[in-house]
């Protein structure tokens, strides 16, 4: 079978292999990274769904180390771009240079690839560079190509962008526009470790032993597993449930709860539904299951919706976050198919 050209039949051994690969990756990452299990799971879901991920957390939480270690466990090329105010788009994508043949004096142009031409690209502190440079990632993330002049250059496959940003220092930063945030499948919050985890971090990092990781999957393995994710069935009820969550974020829509109209300034678009279902399929396979459940959609609602739903000033003034609104939407949405389809409010949502 040629990857990416024909549908791949889902077999029991494939699901078992992905679940085993997940455990192997966790074991390898555990040699370097302490804790952060939920973050690592969401990174793997994003990877096997062919998505990109935005990580937000204060400095010193090993975001960069986690990403570089993940690249090593997957036997993929890794490139780190440190975003700064003076970084230019050509520093990210690459540029054309003029070469001269000293023997003949003939000059020709040659494209010199930038750091974007790698399997795993870490866009470190992406909010510290101006919008012009941030926008250089848009085509790459969506089309997986880079246009230089009139020529389009194909990027590596698999291709996975992981961007980080610091939420506590906003002076001299350039917040990502909503249109660019929407290109990221997940926005993941990296939190402080527990006491026991931080104790283990202190013990490991102040000793003389340096742990090594072993590659678990090759690029071809990942491409095959990415294709397998799309073969996981999702019932009409699961799709309808995902649609219900997303459509309830849209202010002024039919059947939208009153608290959404009061607290939300802008809701999520159709890409949120796509990522909820794709993420649910990847999560199911990673857990060794062959079908998507409502619980899969619920577990991924926060990372998928938190950067696509903008709360208004009233919510911000009361300290209400997008996560809190998402939790209220989940609580207000029946999980049973009969209850969901018979509810008068959701009948309005389905009919609109």
Buried (B, 14 or more C-beta within 10 A) or exposed (E): EEBEEEEBEBEEEBBEBBBEBBEBBBEBBBBBBBBBEBBBBBBBBBBBBBBBBBBBBEEEBBBBEBBBBBBBBBBBEBBBBBBEEEBEBBBBBBBEEEEEEEEEEEEEEEBEBBBBBBBBBBBBBBBBBBEEBBEBBEBBBEEBEBEBEEEEBEBBBBBBBBBBBBEEEEEEBBEBEEEBBBBBBBBBBBEEBEEEBEEBBEEBEEEEEEEEBEBBBEBEBBBBBBBBBBBBEBEEBBBBBBBBBBBBBBBEBBBBBEBBEEBBEBBBBEBBBBBBBBBBBBBBBBBBBBBBBBEBBBBBBBBBBBBBBBBBEEBEEEEBEBBBBBBBBBEBBBBEBEEBEEBEBBBEBBEE
